[in-house]
Amino acid sequence: MFHLDLKLLRGFNAVACESSVTRAAERLNLTQPTVSGQIKELEQALGFVLFHRTSRRVTLSEQGERLLPLVQSLLALA
């Protein structure tokens, strides 16, 4: 069973807000590989892709767009 980890949700939220893993990592005071790993872990746990990636930026997938408001609500309550 998957246990929801707030650090994964914080990473997802930061990447979604910044449209960049590098800028999200800076915002969270983490390394870029750490944040990339968090996103990968969350995608594997959920079973779907959260972002479409290019060499310059990331954009939310359809599933990511639906998940973002829920994650933001959870983070506001945490």
All heavy atoms as a GROMACS GRO file, in nm:
protein
  610
    1MET      N    1   0.084  -0.118   0.000
    1MET     CA    2   0.000   0.000   0.000
    1MET      C    3   0.089   0.125   0.000
    1MET      O    4   0.188   0.133   0.070
    1MET     CB    5  -0.090  -0.001   0.122
    1MET     CG    6  -0.177   0.121   0.133
    1MET     SD    7  -0.287   0.107   0.276
    1MET     CE    8  -0.391   0.244   0.242
    2PHE      N    9   0.052   0.222  -0.078
    2PHE     CA   10   0.126   0.347  -0.090
    2PHE      C   11   0.082   0.443   0.021
    2PHE      O   12  -0.037   0.467   0.040
    2PHE     CB   13   0.101   0.411  -0.226
    2PHE     CG   14   0.159   0.547  -0.242
    2PHE    CD1   15   0.296   0.565  -0.250
    2PHE    CD2   16   0.078   0.658  -0.250
    2PHE    CE1   17   0.351   0.690  -0.264
    2PHE    CE2   18   0.132   0.785  -0.265
    2PHE     CZ   19   0.268   0.801  -0.273
    3HIS      N   20   0.178   0.496   0.094
    3HIS     CA   21   0.151   0.597   0.196
    3HIS      C   22   0.192   0.732   0.139
    3HIS      O   23   0.307   0.751   0.098
    3HIS     CB   24   0.227   0.566   0.325
    3HIS     CG   25   0.182   0.441   0.390
    3HIS    ND1   26   0.067   0.432   0.464
    3HIS    CD2   27   0.234   0.317   0.388
    3HIS    CE1   28   0.052   0.309   0.507
    3HIS    NE2   29   0.152   0.236   0.462
    4LEU      N   30   0.100   0.823   0.137
    4LEU     CA   31   0.124   0.954   0.080
    4LEU      C   32   0.229   1.030   0.161
    4LEU      O   33   0.218   1.042   0.282
    4LEU     CB   34  -0.007   1.032   0.078
    4LEU     CG   35  -0.015   1.150  -0.014
    4LEU    CD1   36   0.015   1.110  -0.157
    4LEU    CD2   37  -0.153   1.210  -0.006
    5ASP      N   38   0.329   1.078   0.094
    5ASP     CA   39   0.439   1.149   0.157
    5ASP      C   40   0.428   1.297   0.118
    5ASP      O   41   0.430   1.329  -0.001
    5ASP     CB   42   0.571   1.090   0.109
    5ASP     CG   43   0.691   1.142   0.185
    5ASP    OD1   44   0.684   1.253   0.239
    5ASP    OD2   45   0.791   1.069   0.190
    6LEU      N   46   0.418   1.383   0.215
    6LEU     CA   47   0.401   1.526   0.187
    6LEU      C   48   0.519   1.585   0.110
    6LEU      O   49   0.501   1.677   0.030
    6LEU     CB   50   0.378   1.605   0.315
    6LEU     CG   51   0.240   1.592   0.378
    6LEU    CD1   52   0.232   1.673   0.507
    6LEU    CD2   53   0.132   1.636   0.282
    7LYS      N   54   0.638   1.531   0.129
    7LYS     CA   55   0.753   1.587   0.055
    7LYS      C   56   0.737   1.561  -0.094
    7LYS      O   57   0.777   1.644  -0.176
    7LYS     CB   58   0.886   1.534   0.108
    7LYS     CG   59   0.914   1.390   0.080
    7LYS     CD   60   1.046   1.348   0.140
    7LYS     CE   61   1.063   1.198   0.122
    7LYS     NZ   62   1.162   1.142   0.207
    8LEU      N   63   0.676   1.448  -0.133
    8LEU     CA   64   0.650   1.423  -0.275
    8LEU      C   65   0.548   1.522  -0.329
    8LEU      O   66   0.562   1.572  -0.441
    8LEU     CB   67   0.600   1.280  -0.296
    8LEU     CG   68   0.692   1.167  -0.250
    8LEU    CD1   69   0.628   1.032  -0.281
    8LEU    CD2   70   0.829   1.177  -0.314
    9LEU      N   71   0.447   1.550  -0.250
    9LEU     CA   72   0.345   1.646  -0.292
    9LEU      C   73   0.401   1.788  -0.299
    9LEU      O   74   0.366   1.864  -0.390
    9LEU     CB   75   0.224   1.643  -0.197
    9LEU     CG   76   0.150   1.509  -0.190
    9LEU    CD1   77   0.031   1.521  -0.096
    9LEU    CD2   78   0.107   1.462  -0.328
   10ARG      N   79   0.488   1.823  -0.206
   10ARG     CA   80   0.553   1.955  -0.210
   10ARG      C   81   0.639   1.967  -0.336
   10ARG      O   82   0.642   2.072  -0.400
   10ARG     CB   83   0.636   1.978  -0.085
   10ARG     CG   84   0.554   2.008   0.037
   10ARG     CD   85   0.642   2.048   0.156
   10ARG     NE   86   0.560   2.064   0.274
   10ARG     CZ   87   0.552   1.977   0.375
   10ARG    NH1   88   0.625   1.866   0.372
   10ARG    NH2   89   0.474   2.000   0.477
   11GLY      N   90   0.709   1.861  -0.369
   11GLY     CA   91   0.790   1.861  -0.491
   11GLY      C   92   0.704   1.877  -0.615
   11GLY      O   93   0.736   1.956  -0.704
   12PHE      N   94   0.595   1.802  -0.620
   12PHE     CA   95   0.503   1.813  -0.734
   12PHE      C   96   0.448   1.955  -0.746
   12PHE      O   97   0.448   2.014  -0.855
   12PHE     CB   98   0.387   1.713  -0.717
   12PHE     CG   99   0.272   1.738  -0.810
   12PHE    CD1  100   0.283   1.714  -0.945
   12PHE    CD2  101   0.151   1.785  -0.761
   12PHE    CE1  102   0.176   1.737  -1.032
   12PHE    CE2  103   0.045   1.809  -0.846
   12PHE     CZ  104   0.057   1.784  -0.982
   13ASN      N  105   0.405   2.011  -0.636
   13ASN     CA  106   0.350   2.147  -0.636
   13ASN      C  107   0.454   2.249  -0.682
   13ASN      O  108   0.425   2.337  -0.763
   13ASN     CB  109   0.297   2.183  -0.497
   13ASN     CG  110   0.233   2.318  -0.493
   13ASN    OD1  111   0.134   2.344  -0.561
   13ASN    ND2  112   0.291   2.409  -0.415
   14ALA      N  113   0.575   2.237  -0.632
   14ALA     CA  114   0.681   2.332  -0.668
   14ALA      C  115   0.714   2.323  -0.817
   14ALA      O  116   0.728   2.426  -0.885
   14ALA     CB  117   0.806   2.308  -0.584
   15VAL      N  118   0.725   2.203  -0.870
   15VAL     CA  119   0.755   2.188  -1.013
   15VAL      C  120   0.640   2.243  -1.096
   15VAL      O  121   0.662   2.314  -1.196
   15VAL     CB  122   0.784   2.040  -1.049
   15VAL    CG1  123   0.797   2.023  -1.200
   15VAL    CG2  124   0.910   1.992  -0.979
   16ALA      N  125   0.517   2.217  -1.055
   16ALA     CA  126   0.401   2.268  -1.128
   16ALA      C  127   0.399   2.421  -1.127
   16ALA      O  128   0.373   2.484  -1.229
   16ALA     CB  129   0.272   2.214  -1.068
   17CYS      N  130   0.430   2.482  -1.014
   17CYS     CA  131   0.428   2.628  -1.003
   17CYS      C  132   0.544   2.694  -1.076
   17CYS      O  133   0.528   2.801  -1.135
   17CYS     CB  134   0.431   2.670  -0.856
   17CYS     SG  135   0.279   2.630  -0.768
   18GLU      N  136   0.658   2.631  -1.076
   18GLU     CA  137   0.779   2.689  -1.137
   18GLU      C  138   0.796   2.650  -1.284
   18GLU      O  139   0.874   2.714  -1.354
   18GLU     CB  140   0.904   2.645  -1.059
   18GLU     CG  141   0.907   2.691  -0.915
   18GLU     CD  142   0.925   2.840  -0.900
   18GLU    OE1  143   0.971   2.907  -0.995
   18GLU    OE2  144   0.891   2.893  -0.793
   19SER      N  145   0.726   2.547  -1.329
   19SER     CA  146   0.744   2.492  -1.464
   19SER      C  147   0.889   2.455  -1.493
   19SER      O  148   0.935   2.461  -1.606
   19SER     CB  149   0.694   2.590  -1.572
   19SER     OG  150   0.557   2.614  -1.556
   20SER      N  151   0.959   2.419  -1.387
   20SER     CA  152   1.101   2.384  -1.398
   20SER      C  153   1.142   2.303  -1.276
   20SER      O  154   1.115   2.344  -1.163
   20SER     CB  155   1.185   2.512  -1.405
   20SER     OG  156   1.321   2.485  -1.383
   21VAL      N  157   1.209   2.191  -1.301
   21VAL     CA  158   1.258   2.111  -1.189
   21VAL      C  159   1.372   2.185  -1.119
   21VAL      O  160   1.380   2.184  -0.996
   21VAL     CB  161   1.302   1.971  -1.238
   21VAL    CG1  162   1.363   1.891  -1.125
   21VAL    CG2  163   1.184   1.896  -1.299
   22THR      N  164   1.457   2.249  -1.197
   22THR     CA  165   1.570   2.322  -1.138
   22THR      C  166   1.523   2.434  -1.047
   22THR      O  167   1.570   2.448  -0.934
   22THR     CB  168   1.662   2.377  -1.249
   22THR    OG1  169   1.707   2.267  -1.328
   22THR    CG2  170   1.780   2.452  -1.191
   23ARG      N  171   1.430   2.514  -1.094
   23ARG     CA  172   1.378   2.625  -1.011
   23ARG      C  173   1.300   2.572  -0.890
   23ARG      O  174   1.306   2.630  -0.781
   23ARG     CB  175   1.294   2.720  -1.095
   23ARG     CG  176   1.377   2.806  -1.188
   23ARG     CD  177   1.299   2.923  -1.246
   23ARG     NE  178   1.175   2.886  -1.311
   23ARG     CZ  179   1.162   2.855  -1.440
   23ARG    NH1  180   1.268   2.858  -1.520
   23ARG    NH2  181   1.045   2.822  -1.490
   24ALA      N  182   1.230   2.462  -0.909
   24ALA     CA  183   1.158   2.402  -0.796
   24ALA      C  184   1.257   2.354  -0.690
   24ALA      O  185   1.235   2.373  -0.570
   24ALA     CB  186   1.072   2.285  -0.845
   25ALA      N  187   1.366   2.295  -0.735
   25ALA     CA  188   1.469   2.249  -0.641
   25ALA      C  189   1.527   2.366  -0.563
   25ALA      O  190   1.546   2.357  -0.441
   25ALA     CB  191   1.579   2.174  -0.716
   26GLU      N  192   1.555   2.475  -0.632
   26GLU     CA  193   1.606   2.594  -0.564
   26GLU      C  194   1.506   2.645  -0.462
   26GLU      O  195   1.542   2.679  -0.349
   26GLU     CB  196   1.638   2.703  -0.666
   26GLU     CG  197   1.756   2.672  -0.754
   26GLU     CD  198   1.771   2.768  -0.871
   26GLU    OE1  199   1.689   2.862  -0.887
   26GLU    OE2  200   1.867   2.747  -0.949
   27ARG      N  201   1.379   2.648  -0.500
   27ARG     CA  202   1.272   2.694  -0.411
   27ARG      C  203   1.262   2.608  -0.285
   27ARG      O  204   1.236   2.658  -0.175
   27ARG     CB  205   1.141   2.691  -0.489
   27ARG     CG  206   1.017   2.722  -0.411
   27ARG     CD  207   0.899   2.720  -0.506
   27ARG     NE  208   0.774   2.714  -0.436
   27ARG     CZ  209   0.656   2.721  -0.493
   27ARG    NH1  210   0.646   2.734  -0.624
   27ARG    NH2  211   0.547   2.714  -0.423
   28LEU      N  212   1.284   2.477  -0.301
   28LEU     CA  213   1.272   2.383  -0.190
   28LEU      C  214   1.404   2.359  -0.117
   28LEU      O  215   1.409   2.280  -0.022
   28LEU     CB  216   1.218   2.249  -0.242
   28LEU     CG  217   1.078   2.252  -0.301
   28LEU    CD1  218   1.048   2.121  -0.373
   28LEU    CD2  219   0.974   2.281  -0.194
   29ASN      N  220   1.512   2.424  -0.163
   29ASN     CA  221   1.646   2.403  -0.107
   29ASN      C  222   1.688   2.257  -0.115
   29ASN      O  223   1.742   2.200  -0.020
   29ASN     CB  224   1.655   2.454   0.037
   29ASN     CG  225   1.637   2.603   0.046
   29ASN    OD1  226   1.696   2.678  -0.031
   29ASN    ND2  227   1.552   2.647   0.137
   30LEU      N  228   1.660   2.197  -0.232
   30LEU     CA  229   1.698   2.059  -0.260
   30LEU      C  230   1.778   2.058  -0.390
   30LEU      O  231   1.787   2.158  -0.460
   30LEU     CB  232   1.573   1.972  -0.277
   30LEU     CG  233   1.482   1.959  -0.156
   30LEU    CD1  234   1.352   1.888  -0.194
   30LEU    CD2  235   1.551   1.884  -0.044
   31THR      N  236   1.835   1.942  -0.423
   31THR     CA  237   1.904   1.930  -0.550
   31THR      C  238   1.804   1.893  -0.659
   31THR      O  239   1.698   1.836  -0.632
   31THR     CB  240   2.014   1.823  -0.543
   31THR    OG1  241   1.952   1.695  -0.522
   31THR    CG2  242   2.114   1.852  -0.432
   32GLN      N  243   1.842   1.922  -0.782
   32GLN     CA  244   1.757   1.888  -0.896
   32GLN      C  245   1.732   1.737  -0.905
   32GLN      O  246   1.619   1.695  -0.925
   32GLN     CB  247   1.818   1.945  -1.025
   32GLN     CG  248   1.736   1.921  -1.150
   32GLN     CD  249   1.768   1.789  -1.216
   32GLN    OE1  250   1.877   1.734  -1.203
   32GLN    NE2  251   1.671   1.734  -1.287
   33PRO      N  252   1.836   1.653  -0.887
   33PRO     CA  253   1.810   1.509  -0.891
   33PRO      C  254   1.714   1.461  -0.781
   33PRO      O  255   1.636   1.368  -0.803
   33PRO     CB  256   1.949   1.446  -0.873
   33PRO     CG  257   2.044   1.550  -0.921
   33PRO     CD  258   1.981   1.681  -0.882
   34THR      N  259   1.717   1.525  -0.666
   34THR     CA  260   1.625   1.488  -0.558
   34THR      C  261   1.481   1.515  -0.598
   34THR      O  262   1.392   1.431  -0.581
   34THR     CB  263   1.660   1.562  -0.428
   34THR    OG1  264   1.792   1.525  -0.388
   34THR    CG2  265   1.562   1.531  -0.316
   35VAL      N  266   1.457   1.634  -0.653
   35VAL     CA  267   1.321   1.670  -0.693
   35VAL      C  268   1.276   1.583  -0.810
   35VAL      O  269   1.162   1.535  -0.812
   35VAL     CB  270   1.311   1.820  -0.726
   35VAL    CG1  271   1.172   1.855  -0.780
   35VAL    CG2  272   1.342   1.904  -0.603
   36SER      N  273   1.364   1.557  -0.906
   36SER     CA  274   1.330   1.468  -1.017
   36SER      C  275   1.292   1.329  -0.965
   36SER      O  276   1.196   1.268  -1.012
   36SER     CB  277   1.447   1.455  -1.113
   36SER     OG  278   1.467   1.574  -1.183
   37GLY      N  279   1.366   1.281  -0.866
   37GLY     CA  280   1.337   1.152  -0.806
   37GLY      C  281   1.203   1.151  -0.734
   37GLY      O  282   1.130   1.051  -0.739
   38GLN      N  283   1.170   1.261  -0.668
   38GLN     CA  284   1.041   1.270  -0.601
   38GLN      C  285   0.927   1.262  -0.702
   38GLN      O  286   0.827   1.193  -0.678
   38GLN     CB  287   1.031   1.401  -0.522
   38GLN     CG  288   1.118   1.407  -0.400
   38GLN     CD  289   1.114   1.543  -0.332
   38GLN    OE1  290   1.068   1.642  -0.389
   38GLN    NE2  291   1.164   1.548  -0.209
   39ILE      N  292   0.942   1.332  -0.814
   39ILE     CA  293   0.838   1.331  -0.916
   39ILE      C  294   0.825   1.190  -0.974
   39ILE      O  295   0.714   1.139  -0.990
   39ILE     CB  296   0.868   1.434  -1.027
   39ILE    CG1  297   0.870   1.576  -0.970
   39ILE    CG2  298   0.768   1.422  -1.142
   39ILE    CD1  299   0.744   1.619  -0.899
   40LYS      N  300   0.936   1.127  -1.002
   40LYS     CA  301   0.935   0.991  -1.055
   40LYS      C  302   0.868   0.895  -0.957
   40LYS      O  303   0.786   0.812  -0.996
   40LYS     CB  304   1.077   0.945  -1.086
   40LYS     CG  305   1.085   0.808  -1.149
   40LYS     CD  306   1.228   0.771  -1.182
   40LYS     CE  307   1.235   0.633  -1.242
   40LYS     NZ  308   1.372   0.594  -1.278
   41GLU      N  309   0.902   0.908  -0.830
   41GLU     CA  310   0.842   0.821  -0.727
   41GLU      C  311   0.691   0.842  -0.718
   41GLU      O  312   0.614   0.746  -0.710
   41GLU     CB  313   0.908   0.850  -0.592
   41GLU     CG  314   0.860   0.760  -0.480
   41GLU     CD  315   0.930   0.787  -0.347
   41GLU    OE1  316   1.036   0.852  -0.346
   41GLU    OE2  317   0.874   0.744  -0.245
   42LEU      N  318   0.648   0.968  -0.723
   42LEU     CA  319   0.505   0.997  -0.716
   42LEU      C  320   0.434   0.944  -0.840
   42LEU      O  321   0.326   0.885  -0.829
   42LEU     CB  322   0.483   1.148  -0.699
   42LEU     CG  323   0.340   1.195  -0.677
   42LEU    CD1  324   0.278   1.129  -0.554
   42LEU    CD2  325   0.336   1.347  -0.666
   43GLU      N  326   0.493   0.962  -0.957
   43GLU     CA  327   0.433   0.911  -1.080
   43GLU      C  328   0.421   0.759  -1.076
   43GLU      O  329   0.316   0.704  -1.115
   43GLU     CB  330   0.515   0.954  -1.202
   43GLU     CG  331   0.501   1.100  -1.237
   43GLU     CD  332   0.588   1.145  -1.352
   43GLU    OE1  333   0.696   1.086  -1.374
   43GLU    OE2  334   0.548   1.240  -1.421
   44GLN      N  335   0.522   0.692  -1.027
   44GLN     CA  336   0.517   0.546  -1.017
   44GLN      C  337   0.410   0.501  -0.919
   44GLN      O  338   0.337   0.406  -0.944
   44GLN     CB  339   0.653   0.490  -0.977
   44GLN     CG  340   0.755   0.498  -1.087
   44GLN     CD  341   0.893   0.451  -1.044
   44GLN    OE1  342   0.924   0.444  -0.925
   44GLN    NE2  343   0.978   0.421  -1.142
   45ALA      N  344   0.399   0.570  -0.808
   45ALA     CA  345   0.300   0.533  -0.706
   45ALA      C  346   0.157   0.555  -0.758
   45ALA      O  347   0.067   0.476  -0.730
   45ALA     CB  348   0.323   0.613  -0.579
   46LEU      N  349   0.138   0.664  -0.833
   46LEU     CA  350   0.004   0.696  -0.882
   46LEU      C  351  -0.031   0.619  -1.009
   46LEU      O  352  -0.149   0.600  -1.039
   46LEU     CB  353  -0.007   0.847  -0.909
   46LEU     CG  354   0.004   0.937  -0.786
   46LEU    CD1  355   0.010   1.083  -0.828
   46LEU    CD2  356  -0.112   0.912  -0.690
   47GLY      N  357   0.071   0.580  -1.084
   47GLY     CA  358   0.046   0.504  -1.206
   47GLY      C  359   0.017   0.588  -1.328
   47GLY      O  360  -0.039   0.536  -1.426
   48PHE      N  361   0.051   0.716  -1.323
   48PHE     CA  362   0.034   0.800  -1.442
   48PHE      C  363   0.137   0.912  -1.442
   48PHE      O  364   0.197   0.943  -1.341
   48PHE     CB  365  -0.108   0.856  -1.455
   48PHE     CG  366  -0.161   0.927  -1.333
   48PHE    CD1  367  -0.128   1.059  -1.306
   48PHE    CD2  368  -0.247   0.861  -1.247
   48PHE    CE1  369  -0.178   1.125  -1.195
   48PHE    CE2  370  -0.299   0.926  -1.136
   48PHE     CZ  371  -0.265   1.058  -1.110
   49VAL      N  372   0.157   0.968  -1.561
   49VAL     CA  373   0.254   1.075  -1.581
   49VAL      C  374   0.194   1.207  -1.535
   49VAL      O  375   0.079   1.238  -1.566
   49VAL     CB  376   0.292   1.083  -1.732
   49VAL    CG1  377   0.380   1.203  -1.759
   49VAL    CG2  378   0.359   0.955  -1.776
   50LEU      N  379   0.271   1.284  -1.459
   50LEU     CA  380   0.225   1.413  -1.409
   50LEU      C  381   0.268   1.530  -1.496
   50LEU      O  382   0.202   1.633  -1.497
   50LEU     CB  383   0.277   1.434  -1.266
   50LEU     CG  384   0.224   1.336  -1.162
   50LEU    CD1  385   0.302   1.349  -1.033
   50LEU    CD2  386   0.076   1.359  -1.140
   51PHE      N  387   0.380   1.514  -1.565
   51PHE     CA  388   0.436   1.623  -1.645
   51PHE      C  389   0.479   1.573  -1.782
   51PHE      O  390   0.520   1.460  -1.799
   51PHE     CB  391   0.561   1.681  -1.576
   51PHE     CG  392   0.532   1.748  -1.445
   51PHE    CD1  393   0.555   1.681  -1.326
   51PHE    CD2  394   0.484   1.877  -1.440
   51PHE    CE1  395   0.530   1.742  -1.204
   51PHE    CE2  396   0.457   1.938  -1.319
   51PHE     CZ  397   0.480   1.872  -1.201
   52HIS      N  398   0.471   1.666  -1.878
   52HIS     CA  399   0.534   1.648  -2.009
   52HIS      C  400   0.664   1.727  -2.001
   52HIS      O  401   0.663   1.844  -1.964
   52HIS     CB  402   0.445   1.700  -2.122
   52HIS     CG  403   0.314   1.630  -2.129
   52HIS    ND1  404   0.300   1.496  -2.163
   52HIS    CD2  405   0.188   1.675  -2.105
   52HIS    CE1  406   0.173   1.464  -2.162
   52HIS    NE2  407   0.102   1.569  -2.125
   53ARG      N  408   0.776   1.663  -2.036
   53ARG     CA  409   0.906   1.726  -2.018
   53ARG      C  410   0.968   1.760  -2.153
   53ARG      O  411   0.963   1.682  -2.246
   53ARG     CB  412   0.998   1.632  -1.942
   53ARG     CG  413   0.953   1.605  -1.800
   53ARG     CD  414   1.009   1.471  -1.750
   53ARG     NE  415   0.976   1.443  -1.612
   53ARG     CZ  416   0.865   1.383  -1.572
   53ARG    NH1  417   0.774   1.348  -1.660
   53ARG    NH2  418   0.844   1.360  -1.445
   54THR      N  419   1.030   1.878  -2.160
   54THR     CA  420   1.115   1.916  -2.272
   54THR      C  421   1.251   1.952  -2.212
   54THR      O  422   1.267   1.952  -2.090
   54THR     CB  423   1.058   2.036  -2.351
   54THR    OG1  424   1.061   2.152  -2.268
   54THR    CG2  425   0.916   2.009  -2.398
   55SER      N  426   1.344   1.989  -2.296
   55SER     CA  427   1.476   2.025  -2.244
   55SER      C  428   1.473   2.156  -2.166
   55SER      O  429   1.560   2.182  -2.083
   55SER     CB  430   1.577   2.034  -2.358
   55SER     OG  431   1.537   2.132  -2.451
   56ARG      N  432   1.374   2.239  -2.188
   56ARG     CA  433   1.369   2.371  -2.124
   56ARG      C  434   1.266   2.385  -2.014
   56ARG      O  435   1.280   2.469  -1.926
   56ARG     CB  436   1.342   2.478  -2.230
   56ARG     CG  437   1.451   2.484  -2.331
   56ARG     CD  438   1.499   2.625  -2.343
   56ARG     NE  439   1.608   2.631  -2.437
   56ARG     CZ  440   1.726   2.678  -2.405
   56ARG    NH1  441   1.751   2.720  -2.286
   56ARG    NH2  442   1.821   2.683  -2.496
   57ARG      N  443   1.157   2.310  -2.019
   57ARG     CA  444   1.053   2.326  -1.918
   57ARG      C  445   0.968   2.201  -1.905
   57ARG      O  446   0.978   2.110  -1.986
   57ARG     CB  447   0.967   2.449  -1.946
   57ARG     CG  448   0.885   2.442  -2.072
   57ARG     CD  449   0.810   2.570  -2.102
   57ARG     NE  450   0.692   2.577  -2.018
   57ARG     CZ  451   0.642   2.690  -1.971
   57ARG    NH1  452   0.698   2.804  -1.998
   57ARG    NH2  453   0.534   2.691  -1.897
   58VAL      N  454   0.886   2.202  -1.805
   58VAL     CA  455   0.790   2.094  -1.785
   58VAL      C  456   0.650   2.155  -1.783
   58VAL      O  457   0.632   2.268  -1.736
   58VAL     CB  458   0.817   2.013  -1.655
   58VAL    CG1  459   0.948   1.939  -1.662
   58VAL    CG2  460   0.814   2.102  -1.533
   59THR      N  461   0.556   2.084  -1.837
   59THR     CA  462   0.416   2.126  -1.832
   59THR      C  463   0.334   2.013  -1.774
   59THR      O  464   0.367   1.895  -1.789
   59THR     CB  465   0.363   2.163  -1.972
   59THR    OG1  466   0.380   2.052  -2.059
   59THR    CG2  467   0.435   2.284  -2.028
   60LEU      N  468   0.227   2.048  -1.708
   60LEU     CA  469   0.141   1.948  -1.647
   60LEU      C  470   0.071   1.864  -1.752
   60LEU      O  471   0.025   1.916  -1.854
   60LEU     CB  472   0.036   2.016  -1.560
   60LEU     CG  473   0.083   2.070  -1.426
   60LEU    CD1  474  -0.022   2.161  -1.365
   60LEU    CD2  475   0.115   1.956  -1.331
   61SER      N  476   0.062   1.736  -1.726
   61SER     CA  477  -0.020   1.648  -1.808
   61SER      C  478  -0.166   1.672  -1.768
   61SER      O  479  -0.195   1.745  -1.672
   61SER     CB  480   0.016   1.502  -1.782
   61SER     OG  481  -0.022   1.465  -1.649
   62GLU      N  482  -0.256   1.611  -1.839
   62GLU     CA  483  -0.398   1.625  -1.805
   62GLU      C  484  -0.425   1.575  -1.662
   62GLU      O  485  -0.496   1.640  -1.585
   62GLU     CB  486  -0.484   1.546  -1.905
   62GLU     CG  487  -0.633   1.562  -1.884
   62GLU     CD  488  -0.714   1.486  -1.988
   62GLU    OE1  489  -0.668   1.473  -2.103
   62GLU    OE2  490  -0.823   1.438  -1.952
   63GLN      N  491  -0.365   1.462  -1.628
   63GLN     CA  492  -0.382   1.408  -1.493
   63GLN      C  493  -0.317   1.500  -1.389
   63GLN      O  494  -0.370   1.519  -1.280
   63GLN     CB  495  -0.323   1.267  -1.482
   63GLN     CG  496  -0.394   1.163  -1.564
   63GLN     CD  497  -0.335   1.151  -1.705
   63GLN    OE1  498  -0.263   1.237  -1.754
   63GLN    NE2  499  -0.367   1.041  -1.771
   64GLY      N  500  -0.202   1.557  -1.424
   64GLY     CA  501  -0.136   1.651  -1.334
   64GLY      C  502  -0.220   1.774  -1.309
   64GLY      O  503  -0.227   1.825  -1.196
   65GLU      N  504  -0.286   1.824  -1.414
   65GLU     CA  505  -0.374   1.940  -1.400
   65GLU      C  506  -0.489   1.911  -1.305
   65GLU      O  507  -0.530   1.997  -1.227
   65GLU     CB  508  -0.428   1.984  -1.536
   65GLU     CG  509  -0.325   2.052  -1.623
   65GLU     CD  510  -0.381   2.095  -1.757
   65GLU    OE1  511  -0.505   2.101  -1.772
   65GLU    OE2  512  -0.300   2.124  -1.846
   66ARG      N  513  -0.542   1.789  -1.314
   66ARG     CA  514  -0.653   1.752  -1.224
   66ARG      C  515  -0.606   1.732  -1.081
   66ARG      O  516  -0.679   1.759  -0.986
   66ARG     CB  517  -0.722   1.626  -1.275
   66ARG     CG  518  -0.812   1.654  -1.394
   66ARG     CD  519  -0.894   1.534  -1.431
   66ARG     NE  520  -0.816   1.462  -1.533
   66ARG     CZ  521  -0.820   1.332  -1.552
   66ARG    NH1  522  -0.897   1.256  -1.479
   66ARG    NH2  523  -0.747   1.276  -1.645
   67LEU      N  524  -0.483   1.684  -1.065
   67LEU     CA  525  -0.431   1.656  -0.932
   67LEU      C  526  -0.386   1.782  -0.858
   67LEU      O  527  -0.398   1.790  -0.736
   67LEU     CB  528  -0.314   1.558  -0.942
   67LEU     CG  529  -0.250   1.512  -0.812
   67LEU    CD1  530  -0.351   1.434  -0.727
   67LEU    CD2  531  -0.127   1.427  -0.840
   68LEU      N  532  -0.336   1.881  -0.930
   68LEU     CA  533  -0.276   1.999  -0.867
   68LEU      C  534  -0.368   2.068  -0.766
   68LEU      O  535  -0.323   2.095  -0.654
   68LEU     CB  536  -0.226   2.097  -0.973
   68LEU     CG  537  -0.155   2.221  -0.919
   68LEU    CD1  538  -0.032   2.184  -0.836
   68LEU    CD2  539  -0.117   2.314  -1.034
   69PRO      N  540  -0.493   2.099  -0.797
   69PRO     CA  541  -0.577   2.166  -0.696
   69PRO      C  542  -0.596   2.083  -0.569
   69PRO      O  543  -0.601   2.137  -0.458
   69PRO     CB  544  -0.711   2.188  -0.766
   69PRO     CG  545  -0.684   2.170  -0.911
   69PRO     CD  546  -0.564   2.083  -0.923
   70LEU      N  547  -0.604   1.952  -0.584
   70LEU     CA  548  -0.618   1.865  -0.467
   70LEU      C  549  -0.492   1.868  -0.381
   70LEU      O  550  -0.500   1.876  -0.258
   70LEU     CB  551  -0.648   1.721  -0.511
   70LEU     CG  552  -0.774   1.700  -0.592
   70LEU    CD1  553  -0.780   1.559  -0.648
   70LEU    CD2  554  -0.896   1.730  -0.509
   71VAL      N  555  -0.377   1.863  -0.446
   71VAL     CA  556  -0.249   1.869  -0.374
   71VAL      C  557  -0.234   2.002  -0.303
   71VAL      O  558  -0.194   2.008  -0.186
   71VAL     CB  559  -0.132   1.842  -0.470
   71VAL    CG1  560   0.002   1.877  -0.406
   71VAL    CG2  561  -0.132   1.698  -0.515
   72GLN      N  562  -0.270   2.110  -0.371
   72GLN     CA  563  -0.259   2.242  -0.308
   72GLN      C  564  -0.350   2.254  -0.187
   72GLN      O  565  -0.312   2.312  -0.086
   72GLN     CB  566  -0.286   2.352  -0.412
   72GLN     CG  567  -0.174   2.360  -0.513
   72GLN     CD  568  -0.201   2.457  -0.626
   72GLN    OE1  569  -0.314   2.481  -0.665
   72GLN    NE2  570  -0.094   2.512  -0.683
   73SER      N  571  -0.468   2.195  -0.195
   73SER     CA  572  -0.559   2.194  -0.079
   73SER      C  573  -0.501   2.115   0.037
   73SER      O  574  -0.507   2.158   0.152
   73SER     CB  575  -0.696   2.136  -0.118
   73SER     OG  576  -0.760   2.219  -0.210
   74LEU      N  577  -0.446   1.997   0.005
   74LEU     CA  578  -0.384   1.916   0.109
   74LEU      C  579  -0.266   1.987   0.175
   74LEU      O  580  -0.253   1.984   0.298
   74LEU     CB  581  -0.336   1.783   0.052
   74LEU     CG  582  -0.441   1.677   0.024
   74LEU    CD1  583  -0.380   1.562  -0.053
   74LEU    CD2  584  -0.503   1.628   0.153
   75LEU      N  585  -0.183   2.052   0.095
   75LEU     CA  586  -0.068   2.123   0.150
   75LEU      C  587  -0.111   2.240   0.237
   75LEU      O  588  -0.047   2.270   0.338
   75LEU     CB  589   0.026   2.168   0.038
   75LEU     CG  590   0.097   2.055  -0.036
   75LEU    CD1  591   0.178   2.111  -0.153
   75LEU    CD2  592   0.187   1.975   0.056
   76ALA      N  593  -0.218   2.305   0.198
   76ALA     CA  594  -0.268   2.418   0.278
   76ALA      C  595  -0.318   2.369   0.415
   76ALA      O  596  -0.306   2.440   0.514
   76ALA     CB  597  -0.381   2.490   0.204
   77LEU      N  598  -0.371   2.248   0.419
   77LEU     CA  599  -0.421   2.192   0.544
   77LEU      C  600  -0.310   2.133   0.630
   77LEU      O  601  -0.327   2.118   0.752
   77LEU     CB  602  -0.525   2.084   0.516
   77LEU     CG  603  -0.656   2.131   0.454
   77LEU    CD1  604  -0.740   2.011   0.411
   77LEU    CD2  605  -0.732   2.220   0.550
   78ALA      N  606  -0.199   2.096   0.569
   78ALA     CA  607  -0.091   2.028   0.641
   78ALA      C  608  -0.012   2.124   0.729
   78ALA      O  609  -0.005   2.241   0.709
   78ALA     CB  610   0.003   1.962   0.542
   0.00000   0.00000   0.00000
